[in-house]
């Protein structure tokens, strides 16, 4: 993963924490809803790479309650994701 993807991922993670999770572990987060706030287009490869970075690193996990529903991907922010958000904020 390149440096740009990591930077985008950290910005996206902070935005999800501030706007959606509000510091609560396992809160539902929807990266596509905050993408524009951090300068990302939610239908771009760059956005996909940032989300992939966060998911692959364990900062967010898919919310299985929403698996199979057509539309935006829904995740849960992990304890690690919250710590990472604060560390890079």
Long-range contacts (C-beta under 8 A, 24 or more apart in sequence): 1-49, 1-52, 1-53, 1-56, 2-49, 4-46, 5-46, 5-49, 5-50, 5-52, 5-53, 6-53, 8-38, 8-40, 8-46, 8-47, 8-49, 8-50, 8-53, 9-49, 9-50, 9-51, 9-53, 9-54, 9-57, 9-59, 10-84, 10-85, 10-88, 11-38, 11-39, 11-50, 12-38, 12-40, 12-47, 12-50, 12-51, 12-54, 13-54, 13-59, 13-60, 13-77, 13-81, 13-84, 13-85, 13-88, 14-38, 14-85, 14-88, 14-89, 16-60, 16-77, 16-85, 17-77, 17-81, 17-82, 17-85, 17-86, 20-77, 21-77, 21-82, 23-82, 24-77, 25-77, 25-78, 25-79, 25-82, 26-76, 26-77, 26-78, 27-76, 27-77, 28-63, 28-74, 28-75, 28-76, 29-60, 29-74, 29-75, 29-76, 29-77, 30-72, 30-73, 30-74, 30-75, 31-60, 31-73, 31-75, 32-72, 32-73, 33-72, 42-72, 54-81, 57-84, 59-84, 59-85
